[in-house]
């Protein structure tokens, strides 16, 4: 389908960037807190050999020198940003802001867990992952600072709202967030590797090793879930199904509201999203006993409908007043019904593999 533009809220100042980062919508990254006592009780002894091998990789820190900008970075970025259309510039800035917020969200959550628990295995893991996410957030934020739009991450930590998630929700959602992040970044990296003339900002050169950090973070949560198999059985499969659909639907709607960004890379938004869905579905078979039937025509039609409803909700919000609020409410009900129909579609079921860990082979 042809993506339409969402109403543009121009990002022209640091204040605009901060307001964007603090937005609370279904499509914007959130900050989370959880049950620290429950996190302290995690037992990884059933997968000790895999766990120790993974922790050795974290300690080896093969990305310790990756997030260093070259002297030419800022000037190249300045030149390329000046050549962007206003629409592409806004979508790219929105991408950078949401990426900083998402990476910093992980940094905060992992730091808070490490600070509030004594479990040596989980504490060490959280410190390593917080280290990685801090590097990612700082590196992206530097690209915003090139244009005077850098976020005050300390202020963001103090003032952005926090959402409480039970540990199992953290495991499902964060596992998927890290794995879909890998799939997104590696798909973009491979495309721009084939078509370097479409690399409209130098930050994309860093995506390959960067996304391998995301992949390893996902592996960490896969090991935790496989060590606690009750999280992958019974009623919990309903939650797995919910988070798979929620993550895919959020990505689909968000990407289709930023069509210029993908088109500038030579990617068609729908094709790109389903490429990412396929990679993520294949990876997630390591730990989830089900995957969504993303090729079902009803699934694709439902995703398109969610996007169209999102666009109409934005228009109703922009209209304002009583009529605008009533329209938003009616459209929200329609979106919830569409999501429910998607949730009830048949899924693929499969056995979990004996070997928990997988390699970033895409």
C-alpha positions in Angstrom: 0.0 0.0 0.0 1.1 3.6 -0.5 2.1 5.2 2.8 0.6 8.5 3.7 2.1 11.3 5.7 1.1 11.9 9.2 0.6 15.4 10.3 4.0 17.0 10.7 5.1 18.3 14.1 8.3 20.1 13.2 11.4 19.5 15.2 13.3 22.7 15.0 14.8 23.2 18.4 16.2 21.3 21.4 12.9 22.0 23.2 11.0 20.4 20.3 13.3 17.4 20.5 12.8 17.0 24.3 9.0 17.3 23.9 9.1 14.6 21.3 11.2 12.3 23.6 8.8 12.8 26.5 5.6 12.1 24.4 3.5 9.2 25.7 1.7 7.5 22.8 1.3 3.9 21.6 4.1 4.5 19.1 6.7 6.2 21.3 9.3 4.4 23.5 8.5 4.2 27.2 10.6 4.0 30.3 10.0 0.9 32.5 10.3 -0.3 36.1 9.7 -3.8 37.4 9.6 -6.1 40.5 13.2 -6.1 41.6 12.7 -8.8 44.2 11.4 -11.2 41.5 14.4 -10.3 39.3 16.7 -11.2 42.2 15.2 -14.7 42.3 16.1 -15.6 38.7 18.0 -18.9 38.6 20.2 -19.5 35.5 21.7 -22.8 36.7 19.7 -24.9 34.2 21.6 -23.2 31.4 24.8 -22.5 33.2 27.2 -23.5 30.4 25.4 -21.2 27.8 25.2 -18.4 30.3 28.9 -18.5 31.2 29.8 -18.5 27.5 27.6 -15.5 26.9 29.0 -13.6 29.9 32.5 -14.2 28.6 31.4 -12.5 25.4 30.1 -9.5 27.3 33.4 -9.3 29.3 35.4 -9.5 26.1 33.5 -6.4 24.9 34.4 -6.6 21.2 32.5 -3.3 20.6 34.5 -1.3 23.1 36.0 0.9 20.4 33.1 0.8 17.9 31.2 3.9 19.0 33.9 6.4 18.2 33.2 9.0 15.6 35.7 9.7 12.9 36.9 13.3 12.5 34.9 13.6 9.2 31.7 12.4 10.8 30.2 15.8 11.8 31.1 17.5 8.5 29.7 14.7 6.4 26.5 14.7 8.5 26.2 18.5 8.1 26.6 18.3 4.3 24.1 15.4 3.9 21.5 16.9 6.2 21.6 20.2 4.3 20.8 18.2 1.1 17.7 16.5 2.6 14.2 17.4 1.8 12.3 19.0 4.7 10.1 15.9 5.0 13.1 13.5 5.1 14.9 15.7 7.6 12.0 15.7 9.9 11.5 11.9 9.7 15.2 11.3 10.2 15.3 13.6 13.3 12.2 11.7 14.6 14.0 8.4 14.0 17.1 9.7 15.9 15.0 11.0 18.9 13.0 7.8 19.2 16.2 5.7 18.9 17.9 7.7 21.6 14.9 7.4 23.9 14.6 3.6 23.2 18.2 2.9 23.9 18.3 5.1 27.0 15.1 3.4 28.2 17.1 0.1 28.2 20.0 1.7 29.9 17.8 3.0 32.8 15.9 -0.2 33.3 19.1 -2.4 33.3 20.9 0.0 35.7 17.9 0.1 38.1 17.7 -3.7 38.2 21.4 -4.0 38.8 21.2 -1.4 41.6 18.3 -3.1 43.4 19.4 -6.7 43.3 22.1 -9.0 44.8 21.9 -11.9 42.4 25.4 -12.0 40.9 24.4 -13.5 37.6 21.6 -11.1 36.8 23.5 -8.1 38.3 26.5 -8.7 36.1 24.3 -9.1 33.0 22.3 -5.9 33.7 25.5 -3.9 34.1 26.9 -5.2 30.8 23.7 -4.4 28.9 23.4 -1.0 30.5 26.9 -0.3 29.4 26.0 -1.2 25.8 22.8 0.8 25.8 24.5 3.8 27.2 27.0 3.8 24.4 24.2 3.5 21.8 22.2 6.3 23.3 25.2 8.6 23.6 26.4 7.9 20.1 23.0 8.7 18.5 22.6 11.7 20.8 25.8 13.1 19.4 24.3 13.2 15.9 21.4 15.3 17.4 23.9 17.6 19.1 25.5 18.2 15.7 22.4 20.3 15.0 21.8 21.7 18.4 19.0 19.2 19.1 20.7 16.9 21.7 18.6 15.5 24.5 19.3 16.2 28.1 19.3 12.5 29.1 19.5 13.3 32.9 16.4 15.5 32.6 14.7 12.8 30.5 15.4 10.3 33.2 13.9 12.5 35.9 10.8 13.7 34.1 9.6 11.0 31.7 6.8 8.8 33.0 7.7 5.2 34.0 5.5 2.2 33.2 5.5 -0.8 35.6 5.9 -4.2 33.9 6.0 -7.6 35.6 9.4 -9.3 35.0 7.8 -11.8 32.5 6.4 -8.9 30.5 9.9 -7.3 30.6 11.3 -10.6 29.3 8.8 -11.0 26.4 8.8 -7.3 25.4 12.6 -6.7 25.7 13.5 -9.9 24.0 11.4 -8.9 21.1 12.5 -5.3 21.1 16.2 -6.4 21.0 15.7 -9.0 18.3 13.5 -6.8 16.1 16.0 -4.0 16.6 18.7 -6.3 15.2 16.5 -7.3 12.3 15.7 -3.6 11.5 19.3 -2.5 11.7 20.8 -5.4 9.8 18.3 -5.0 7.0 19.1 -1.3 6.6 22.8 -2.0 6.8 22.7 -4.7 4.1 20.6 -2.4 1.9 23.0 0.5 2.2 26.0 -1.9 1.8 24.5 -2.8 -1.6 23.6 0.8 -2.4 26.1 3.2 -0.7 24.8 6.1 -2.7 21.6 5.9 -0.6 23.5 6.2 2.7 22.3 9.7 3.5 23.9 10.0 6.9 27.2 8.5 8.2 25.6 6.9 11.3 24.4 4.0 9.1 28.0 2.8 8.8 27.9 1.8 12.4 24.8 -0.4 12.2 26.3 -3.8 11.7 28.3 -4.2 14.9 25.7 -2.1 16.7 22.9 -4.5 15.8 25.0 -7.4 17.0 24.8 -5.8 20.5 21.1 -5.9 20.2 21.2 -9.5 19.1 23.3 -10.5 22.2 20.9 -8.7 24.5 18.1 -10.7 23.1 20.1 -13.9 23.6 20.3 -13.0 27.3 16.6 -12.8 27.8 16.2 -16.0 25.7 18.4 -17.8 28.1 16.5 -16.5 31.1 13.2 -17.7 29.6 14.5 -21.1 28.7 15.8 -21.4 32.2 12.3 -20.9 33.5 10.2 -23.0 31.0 6.9 -22.2 32.7 7.2 -18.7 31.0 6.8 -20.5 27.6 3.9 -22.7 28.4 0.2 -22.7 29.2 -1.5 -19.3 29.7 1.8 -17.5 29.2 1.7 -18.4 25.5 -1.3 -15.9 25.3 1.0 -13.2 26.5 3.7 -14.2 24.0 1.1 -13.9 21.3 0.1 -10.5 22.5 3.6 -9.1 22.6 4.5 -10.5 19.2 1.5 -8.8 17.7 1.9 -5.5 19.7 5.6 -5.2 18.6 4.9 -5.9 15.0 1.8 -3.6 14.8 3.7 -0.8 16.5 6.6 -1.1 14.0 4.2 -1.3 11.0 2.2 1.8 11.9 5.3 3.8 12.9 7.2 2.9 9.7 4.3 3.8 7.5 4.0 7.2 9.1 7.7 7.8 8.1 7.6 6.7 4.4 10.3 9.2 3.3 12.9 7.6 5.5 12.6 4.1 4.0 12.2 5.4 0.5 15.4 7.5 0.7 17.2 4.2 1.5 15.6 2.5 -1.5 13.3 0.5 0.7 9.5 0.2 0.3 8.0 0.4 3.8 5.7 -2.6 3.6 8.3 -4.9 2.0 10.9 -3.7 4.6 8.5 -4.4 7.5 7.7 -7.9 6.3 11.4 -8.7 5.8 12.0 -7.6 9.4 9.0 -9.7 10.6 10.3 -12.8 8.8 13.8 -12.4 10.3 12.4 -11.8 13.8 9.9 -14.7 13.5 12.7 -17.0 12.5 15.0 -15.9 15.3 12.2 -16.0 18.0 11.6 -19.8 17.3 14.6 -20.3 19.6 12.5 -19.4 22.6 8.8 -18.9 21.6 6.7 -22.0 20.9 4.6 -20.0 18.4 5.0 -17.4 15.6 2.5 -15.2 13.9 1.3 -16.1 10.4 2.5 -12.9 8.8 1.7 -14.1 5.3 -2.0 -14.6 6.0 -3.9 -12.1 3.9 -6.1 -11.3 6.9 -3.0 -10.4 8.9 -1.8 -8.0 6.2 -5.2 -6.5 5.8 -5.4 -5.9 9.5 -2.0 -4.2 9.7 -3.1 -1.9 6.9 -6.3 -1.1 8.7 -4.4 -0.3 11.9 -2.2 2.2 10.0 -5.2 3.8 8.3 -7.0 4.1 11.7 -3.9 5.6 13.2 -3.8 8.3 10.5 -7.5 9.1 11.1 -6.9 9.4 14.8 -4.0 11.8 14.2 -6.3 13.9 12.0 -9.1 13.8 14.7 -6.6 14.9 17.4 -5.4 17.8 15.2 -9.1 18.8 14.7 -9.6 19.1 18.5 -12.8 20.1 20.2 -15.7 17.8 21.2 -16.1 16.4 17.6 -12.3 15.6 17.4 -12.4 13.8 20.8 -15.5 11.8 19.9 -13.9 10.8 16.6 -10.7 9.7 18.5 -12.8 7.6 20.8 -14.7 5.9 18.0 -11.5 5.2 16.1 -9.7 3.9 19.2 -12.5 1.3 19.6 -12.1 0.3 15.9 -8.4 -0.1 16.4 -8.9 -2.2 19.5 -11.4 -4.4 17.6 -8.9 -4.7 14.7 -6.1 -5.7 17.0 -8.4 -8.3 18.7 -9.2 -9.9 15.3 -5.5 -10.0 14.5 -4.8 -11.6 17.9 -7.4 -14.4 17.2 -5.9 -15.4 13.8 -4.3 -18.9 13.7 -0.6 -19.0 14.6 2.2 -21.4 13.7 3.3 -23.7 16.5 6.6 -25.5 16.7 8.9 -27.3 19.1 11.8 -25.4 20.8 15.3 -26.4 19.6 17.7 -28.1 22.0 20.4 -25.5 21.5 19.2 -22.2 23.0 21.5 -19.8 21.4 21.5 -18.8 17.7 23.9 -16.8 15.6 23.3 -13.4 14.0 23.5 -14.8 10.5 21.3 -12.4 8.5 
